[in-house]
C-alpha cells in the first residue's frame, strides 16, 4: 500500500524478477476513504542484452580451384535473441589456409581481404571466399560472433568449412552419380536401371558346357559435361550344371553271328 505522496516523493518502485518476460501488469485498488475503484497498470519490459549471438546455419561451401565463391546468407547465418541480427559481427579468429575472406562491394569493383564482416554484409552478397589455387582440398576458418552491446557478448568459436571442387575428369566408383552410355558386344541385352543401377541379363537359352566372354564399352559423363570414353567392361558367363544327362538312341539291327559297331 502506498499513497500519492509516496509517488510524488519517488518512493515507489517496480522490481523485475530478471526472467525473459517482456510484459507485466499491476492491478491497483484506489480509494479515497469513501469510494474505491480498480485500475490495471501495464508494464512493458525491455529485454536486457545479455546473450551472445549463435549460428543457425553453417553449411559446407564448394569452390573451384583458384576461383572465388560467394558466401551466401543461406549458407552462413546467425541470430541474436535480444539485438538486431543485421549487426551481428563475424570476427575471424583463425584465417583460412588455402584462401582468403574478401569483401567485393559491387560488380566491377575491386575486392579486399577482411578480418571481420556483418550479418548484413552476407545478406547483401558482398562477402566472398577466394581460393589461392594451391593443392589444398579442404579449408576452413574460425569465427567468434559478437553483438554491439557495450561490452559485447561473445559466442564460442565456430568453424566454417570450404571444400575445393575438382576440375579433373570423373572417376567411376559405386558412390559416383554419372550418366552411362553403352556400346554392347556379346549376347544378352543391357538394362539401364535409373542412374547407378545397371544390370546384365544373360541369355535365356543354355550356353553349353563352356564359359562365354562378353564385353561392352562405356563412356562416363558427369554433370559438368566431362566425359571418359573407351572404358572396357568384361563379363564372364559361366555355364550352370543343373541338368541330368540324357541318352539318345536309335534301333540297331544285325545279322546272326555278326558284330555291329556302335
C-alpha positions as CSV (number, residue, x, y, z in Angstrom):
1,X,0.0,0.0,0.0
2,X,1.2,3.5,-0.8
3,X,-0.1,7.0,-1.2
4,X,0.0,9.7,-3.8
5,X,2.6,11.5,-1.7
6,X,4.8,8.3,-1.9
7,X,4.6,8.5,-5.7
8,X,5.5,12.2,-5.7
9,X,8.5,11.5,-3.4
10,X,9.7,8.8,-5.7
11,X,9.5,6.1,-3.1
12,X,7.5,3.5,-5.2
13,X,9.5,1.1,-7.4
14,X,8.8,-1.9,-9.6
15,X,11.4,-4.6,-9.4
16,X,11.6,-7.2,-12.2
17,X,12.4,-10.8,-11.4
18,X,15.1,-11.0,-14.2
19,X,13.2,-13.5,-16.2
20,X,12.8,-13.4,-20.0
21,X,9.3,-11.9,-19.8
22,X,8.6,-8.8,-21.8
23,X,5.2,-7.8,-20.3
24,X,3.7,-7.5,-16.9
25,X,0.8,-5.6,-15.2
26,X,-0.4,-4.4,-11.8
27,X,-4.0,-4.1,-10.7
28,X,-4.4,-1.2,-8.2
29,X,-7.3,-0.7,-5.9
30,X,-7.5,3.1,-5.5
31,X,-9.5,4.6,-2.6
32,X,-10.1,8.0,-1.1
33,X,-11.5,6.5,2.1
34,X,-15.1,6.7,0.9
35,X,-15.1,5.4,-2.7
36,X,-12.8,3.0,-4.5
37,X,-12.0,1.7,-8.0
38,X,-9.7,-0.7,-9.7
39,X,-7.2,0.1,-12.4
40,X,-4.9,-2.2,-14.5
41,X,-1.5,-0.7,-14.9
42,X,0.5,-2.3,-17.9
43,X,4.3,-2.6,-17.8
44,X,6.5,-3.1,-20.8
45,X,9.8,-4.8,-20.0
46,X,12.7,-4.0,-22.3
47,X,14.9,-7.1,-22.9
48,X,18.4,-7.0,-21.4
49,X,21.1,-7.6,-24.0
50,X,23.0,-10.3,-22.1
51,X,23.0,-13.3,-24.5
52,X,25.6,-13.8,-27.3
53,X,24.7,-14.4,-30.9
54,X,24.6,-18.0,-32.2
55,X,24.8,-19.8,-35.5
56,X,21.6,-21.1,-37.0
57,X,23.0,-22.1,-40.5
58,X,26.5,-23.4,-41.2
59,X,26.7,-25.2,-44.5
60,X,29.6,-26.6,-46.4
61,X,30.7,-24.4,-49.4
62,X,32.4,-25.7,-52.5
63,X,34.7,-23.6,-54.7
64,X,36.7,-24.4,-57.9
65,X,40.4,-24.4,-57.7
66,X,41.7,-20.8,-58.0
67,X,38.2,-19.3,-58.2
68,X,36.1,-17.1,-55.9
69,X,32.7,-18.0,-54.4
70,X,30.0,-16.0,-52.7
71,X,29.3,-16.7,-49.0
72,X,25.5,-16.5,-49.1
73,X,23.3,-15.7,-46.2
74,X,21.6,-19.0,-46.7
75,X,24.8,-20.9,-46.0
76,X,26.2,-18.9,-43.1
77,X,23.6,-17.2,-40.8
78,X,23.5,-16.2,-37.2
79,X,20.8,-14.9,-34.8
80,X,20.6,-12.9,-31.6
81,X,17.8,-13.2,-29.1
82,X,18.0,-9.6,-27.8
83,X,19.5,-7.4,-30.6
84,X,19.3,-6.9,-34.3
85,X,20.6,-9.8,-36.5
86,X,21.8,-7.4,-39.2
87,X,24.6,-6.1,-36.9
88,X,25.9,-9.5,-35.7
89,X,29.7,-9.3,-36.2
90,X,31.6,-12.3,-37.5
91,X,35.2,-11.9,-36.1
92,X,37.6,-14.1,-38.0
93,X,39.9,-15.6,-35.3
94,X,41.6,-18.1,-37.5
95,X,42.2,-17.3,-41.1
96,X,41.7,-19.9,-43.9
97,X,44.9,-21.6,-45.1
98,X,44.2,-22.1,-48.8
99,X,42.4,-18.8,-49.5
100,X,41.1,-15.5,-48.0
101,X,37.8,-13.9,-47.0
102,X,37.1,-10.8,-49.1
103,X,34.5,-8.1,-49.5
104,X,33.6,-7.1,-53.0
105,X,31.3,-4.1,-52.7
106,X,29.7,-4.4,-56.1
107,X,30.1,-5.6,-59.7
108,X,33.3,-4.4,-61.3
109,X,34.7,-3.2,-58.0
110,X,38.0,-4.4,-56.5
111,X,37.7,-6.7,-53.6
112,X,39.8,-6.6,-50.4
113,X,40.6,-9.0,-47.6
114,X,38.8,-8.6,-44.3
115,X,39.2,-9.9,-40.8
116,X,35.5,-9.4,-39.9
117,X,32.1,-8.8,-41.5
118,X,28.5,-8.3,-40.5
119,X,25.4,-10.5,-41.0
120,X,24.1,-7.6,-43.1
121,X,27.1,-8.0,-45.5
122,X,26.1,-11.6,-46.0
123,X,22.5,-10.6,-46.8
124,X,23.8,-8.0,-49.3
125,X,26.0,-10.6,-51.0
126,X,29.3,-8.8,-50.7
127,X,31.4,-11.4,-48.7
128,X,33.4,-13.9,-50.7
129,X,36.0,-16.7,-50.3
130,X,38.9,-16.7,-52.8
131,X,40.9,-19.9,-53.3
132,X,44.6,-19.2,-53.9
133,X,45.0,-22.0,-56.4
134,X,47.1,-24.4,-54.4
135,X,46.5,-28.2,-54.0
136,X,44.8,-28.0,-50.6
137,X,41.5,-29.9,-50.9
138,X,39.8,-28.7,-47.7
139,X,39.9,-25.3,-46.0
140,X,38.2,-23.7,-43.0
141,X,38.2,-20.6,-40.9
142,X,37.1,-19.8,-37.4
143,X,34.8,-17.0,-36.3
144,X,33.6,-15.7,-33.0
145,X,30.2,-13.9,-33.1
146,X,29.6,-10.7,-31.2
147,X,26.8,-8.1,-30.9
148,X,27.1,-4.3,-30.4
149,X,26.3,-4.3,-26.7
150,X,28.8,-2.4,-24.5
151,X,30.6,-4.6,-23.6
152,X,29.9,-7.0,-26.4
153,X,28.5,-10.5,-25.8
154,X,30.8,-13.1,-27.5
155,X,29.9,-16.6,-28.7
156,X,32.1,-19.7,-28.6
157,X,34.4,-20.2,-31.6
158,X,32.7,-21.6,-34.6
159,X,34.3,-23.3,-37.6
160,X,33.1,-22.8,-41.2
161,X,34.3,-25.4,-43.8
162,X,35.1,-25.0,-47.5
163,X,35.7,-27.8,-49.9
164,X,37.5,-27.5,-53.3
165,X,35.7,-28.7,-56.3
166,X,37.9,-31.0,-58.5
167,X,38.3,-29.9,-62.2
168,X,39.5,-33.3,-63.3
169,X,37.5,-35.9,-65.2
170,X,35.1,-38.1,-63.3
171,X,36.2,-41.2,-61.5
172,X,33.9,-44.2,-61.9
173,X,33.0,-45.7,-58.5
174,X,30.0,-47.1,-56.7
175,X,29.5,-43.7,-55.0
176,X,29.6,-41.6,-58.1
177,X,26.4,-40.2,-59.7
178,X,27.0,-40.5,-63.5
179,X,25.3,-41.0,-66.8
180,X,26.4,-44.1,-68.8
181,X,26.1,-44.8,-72.5
182,X,26.8,-48.3,-73.6
183,X,28.0,-50.0,-76.8
184,X,27.3,-53.7,-76.5
185,X,29.3,-56.6,-78.0
186,X,28.1,-60.0,-77.0
187,X,24.9,-61.9,-76.3
188,X,22.1,-60.6,-74.0
189,X,20.6,-57.1,-73.5
190,X,21.8,-54.3,-71.1
191,X,19.2,-52.6,-69.0
192,X,19.8,-49.1,-67.5
193,X,18.1,-49.0,-64.1
194,X,17.9,-45.3,-63.2
195,X,21.4,-43.9,-62.6
196,X,23.9,-46.3,-61.0
197,X,21.6,-49.3,-61.3
198,X,22.7,-51.2,-64.4
199,X,22.1,-55.0,-64.8
200,X,23.2,-57.5,-67.4
201,X,20.6,-60.2,-68.2
202,X,22.2,-63.4,-69.5
203,X,20.7,-65.4,-72.4
204,X,17.7,-67.5,-71.5
205,X,18.9,-70.4,-73.7
206,X,21.6,-72.8,-72.5
207,X,25.1,-71.6,-73.5
208,X,26.6,-75.1,-73.4
209,X,29.4,-76.6,-71.3
210,X,32.0,-73.8,-71.9
211,X,32.2,-70.2,-70.5
212,X,31.4,-67.4,-72.8
213,X,33.0,-64.0,-72.6
214,X,31.0,-60.8,-73.1
215,X,32.5,-57.3,-73.4
216,X,30.9,-53.8,-73.6
217,X,32.4,-50.4,-74.0
218,X,31.1,-47.5,-71.9
219,X,31.6,-43.8,-71.5
220,X,31.0,-41.8,-68.3
221,X,29.8,-38.2,-68.2
222,X,29.3,-36.1,-65.1
223,X,27.1,-33.1,-64.6
224,X,29.9,-30.7,-65.7
225,X,30.0,-32.4,-69.1
226,X,33.3,-34.1,-68.6
227,X,33.5,-37.4,-70.3
228,X,35.7,-40.5,-70.2
229,X,35.3,-42.8,-73.2
230,X,36.6,-46.2,-74.1
231,X,36.1,-47.9,-70.7
232,X,36.1,-51.7,-71.3
233,X,33.9,-53.8,-69.1
234,X,34.2,-57.6,-69.3
235,X,31.7,-60.3,-68.1
236,X,32.5,-64.0,-67.9
237,X,29.3,-66.0,-68.4
238,X,29.7,-69.3,-66.6
239,X,27.6,-72.4,-67.6
240,X,25.3,-73.8,-64.9
241,X,25.4,-77.6,-64.4
242,X,21.8,-78.1,-63.4
243,X,20.5,-80.7,-65.9
244,X,20.8,-84.5,-65.7
245,X,22.5,-86.5,-68.6
246,X,20.2,-87.6,-71.4
247,X,20.6,-90.8,-73.5
248,X,19.6,-90.7,-77.2
249,X,19.5,-94.0,-79.1
250,X,18.2,-95.4,-82.3
251,X,17.2,-99.0,-83.2
252,X,20.1,-101.3,-84.2
253,X,19.7,-104.3,-86.5
254,X,22.3,-107.1,-87.0
255,X,22.5,-110.4,-88.7
256,X,23.2,-113.5,-86.7
257,X,26.9,-114.1,-85.7
258,X,27.9,-110.5,-86.9
259,X,29.4,-107.7,-84.7
260,X,27.8,-104.3,-85.0
261,X,30.0,-101.2,-84.4
262,X,28.2,-98.7,-82.0
